[in-house]
Amino acid sequence: MEAVHYHYNSEHPPTTVLYARDGRTVCGFGLCEESHRYGHEPDLLLPDLVAAGILRPDGDTYRDPGIGIGIDDYEDRKRLGLAVFEDRFGLSLPRSVLAEDPLPVYAIMGSPAPDFEEISTWAEANGKPLPGTNLRLIPAGLRKEYERATDPEWWQRGAHHLTARVEWSPHA
């Protein structure tokens, strides 16, 4: 199993990207801090970072901003570092997907769901996205929709979160 992770930070520490395989971090780095790579194969992307003009072949020093592509702007460097990561792993996610479409959320640890077939059948019948069959995990949002639609006591069980009765009066 392989996964990529993008963790946005507006300031320091920097936004980070990492690639993992079989539960282990293979490589990762902070955008604009590519000389500080980590993981079991920290130099996996070094040839790509050198080819993009971010680092020198030693992997420890940055290219002179006046040489080659001239990446002296911090935002341009971040974009270039992210582009290296995207290109290497064939990633493409249009901005509209992030801005408009809901993205599925999955548990990254857990056991296969014992009710996987039942929820999958319900999801298919109701036009919901189908969960992946290889891990047999149910996304939390799909499970919640399923329980809400099929459990007549769902609302009563959830109502215990309301601890105090709220009354409103226009004269208060």
C-alpha positions as CSV (number, residue, x, y, z in Angstrom):
1,M,0.0,0.0,0.0
2,E,1.3,3.5,-0.9
3,A,0.2,6.9,0.3
4,V,1.2,10.5,-0.2
5,H,0.6,13.1,2.5
6,Y,0.4,16.9,2.1
7,H,0.3,18.9,5.4
8,Y,-0.3,22.6,4.9
9,N,1.2,25.0,7.4
10,S,0.8,28.7,6.9
11,E,4.1,29.6,8.6
12,H,6.8,27.6,10.3
13,P,7.2,24.7,10.4
14,P,6.8,24.6,6.6
15,T,4.2,22.8,4.6
16,T,5.4,19.2,4.3
17,V,5.0,16.4,1.8
18,L,5.8,12.8,2.3
19,Y,5.5,9.4,0.5
20,A,4.8,6.3,2.5
21,R,4.8,2.6,1.6
22,D,3.5,-0.3,3.7
23,G,3.1,1.9,6.8
24,R,6.6,3.4,6.7
25,T,7.7,6.9,5.6
26,V,9.9,6.4,2.6
27,C,10.8,10.1,2.0
28,G,9.6,13.5,2.9
29,F,10.6,17.2,3.1
30,G,9.3,20.6,4.0
31,L,8.6,23.0,1.1
32,C,11.6,25.4,0.9
33,E,13.5,23.2,3.3
34,E,14.2,20.4,0.8
35,S,17.8,20.0,2.1
36,H,16.3,18.5,5.3
37,R,14.9,15.3,3.9
38,Y,13.8,12.3,6.0
39,G,12.5,8.8,5.8
40,H,13.9,5.4,5.0
41,E,15.0,6.6,1.6
42,P,15.4,10.3,2.1
43,D,17.3,10.8,-1.2
44,L,14.6,9.2,-3.3
45,L,13.6,12.5,-4.8
46,L,17.0,14.1,-4.8
47,P,17.5,13.6,-8.5
48,D,14.2,15.3,-9.2
49,L,15.0,18.2,-6.8
50,V,18.4,18.7,-8.6
51,A,16.8,18.5,-12.1
52,A,14.2,21.1,-11.0
53,G,17.0,23.4,-10.0
54,I,16.1,23.5,-6.3
55,L,19.2,21.7,-4.9
56,R,22.7,21.0,-6.0
57,P,23.8,17.4,-6.5
58,D,25.2,17.2,-2.9
59,G,21.6,17.5,-1.6
60,D,22.7,19.9,1.1
61,T,23.0,23.2,-0.7
62,Y,20.5,25.2,-2.7
63,R,21.1,26.5,-6.2
64,D,22.1,30.1,-6.4
65,P,18.9,32.0,-7.2
66,G,20.7,33.8,-10.0
67,I,21.6,30.6,-11.8
68,G,19.3,28.7,-14.1
69,I,15.6,29.2,-13.3
70,G,16.3,31.9,-10.7
71,I,14.0,30.8,-7.9
72,D,14.5,33.6,-5.4
73,D,10.8,34.1,-4.5
74,Y,9.6,32.0,-1.6
75,E,6.2,31.3,-3.1
76,D,7.8,30.2,-6.4
77,R,10.1,27.9,-4.5
78,K,7.2,26.3,-2.6
79,R,5.3,25.8,-5.9
80,L,8.3,24.3,-7.6
81,G,9.0,21.9,-4.7
82,L,5.4,20.8,-4.7
83,A,5.5,20.4,-8.5
84,V,8.5,18.0,-8.1
85,F,6.5,15.9,-5.7
86,E,3.3,15.9,-7.9
87,D,5.3,15.0,-11.0
88,R,7.2,12.2,-9.4
89,F,4.1,10.5,-8.0
90,G,1.7,11.4,-10.9
91,L,-0.6,13.5,-8.7
92,S,-3.2,15.8,-10.1
93,L,-6.0,17.3,-8.1
94,P,-7.7,20.4,-9.6
95,R,-8.4,23.3,-7.3
96,S,-12.2,22.9,-8.1
97,V,-12.2,19.5,-6.4
98,L,-10.8,20.9,-3.2
99,A,-13.1,23.9,-3.3
100,E,-16.4,22.3,-4.4
101,D,-16.5,18.6,-4.1
102,P,-16.5,16.7,-0.8
103,L,-13.5,14.4,-0.4
104,P,-13.9,11.0,1.2
105,V,-12.4,10.5,4.6
106,Y,-11.0,7.1,5.5
107,A,-9.7,5.5,8.7
108,I,-6.0,4.8,8.3
109,M,-5.9,2.4,11.1
110,G,-8.5,-0.2,12.0
111,S,-10.0,-3.5,11.2
112,P,-12.1,-4.5,8.3
113,A,-15.7,-3.6,8.9
114,P,-17.9,-6.6,9.8
115,D,-20.9,-4.9,8.1
116,F,-18.9,-4.0,5.0
117,E,-21.2,-5.9,2.5
118,E,-24.4,-4.5,4.2
119,I,-23.2,-0.9,4.0
120,S,-21.8,-1.3,0.5
121,T,-25.1,-2.7,-0.7
122,W,-27.0,0.2,0.9
123,A,-24.5,2.8,-0.6
124,E,-24.9,1.4,-4.1
125,A,-28.7,1.3,-3.8
126,N,-28.7,5.0,-2.6
127,G,-26.2,6.4,-5.1
128,K,-23.5,6.9,-2.5
129,P,-19.7,6.4,-3.3
130,L,-18.7,2.8,-2.8
131,P,-16.0,2.0,-0.2
132,G,-12.8,0.4,-1.4
133,T,-12.8,-3.4,-1.3
134,N,-9.1,-4.0,-0.7
135,L,-9.1,-2.8,3.0
136,R,-12.8,-3.2,3.6
137,L,-12.9,0.0,5.7
138,I,-16.0,2.2,5.7
139,P,-15.5,6.0,5.5
140,A,-16.8,7.7,8.6
141,G,-19.1,9.9,6.6
142,L,-20.7,6.9,4.8
143,R,-21.2,5.0,8.1
144,K,-22.9,8.0,9.6
145,E,-25.2,8.4,6.6
146,Y,-26.0,4.7,6.7
147,E,-26.7,4.7,10.4
148,R,-28.9,7.8,10.2
149,A,-30.9,6.2,7.3
150,T,-31.3,2.7,8.7
151,D,-31.4,3.0,12.5
152,P,-34.8,4.4,13.7
153,E,-33.3,5.2,17.2
154,W,-30.3,7.0,15.8
155,W,-31.6,10.5,16.7
156,Q,-32.5,9.5,20.2
157,R,-29.1,8.0,20.9
158,G,-27.4,11.1,19.5
159,A,-29.6,13.5,21.5
160,H,-27.8,12.6,24.8
161,H,-25.1,15.1,23.7
162,L,-27.6,17.9,24.5
163,T,-27.1,18.3,28.2
164,A,-29.2,21.3,29.0
165,R,-32.6,22.3,27.8
166,V,-32.6,25.6,26.0
167,E,-35.6,27.9,26.3
168,W,-36.0,31.2,24.5
169,S,-38.2,34.0,25.5
170,P,-38.5,37.4,23.7
171,H,-38.7,39.0,27.2
172,A,-35.4,37.6,28.5
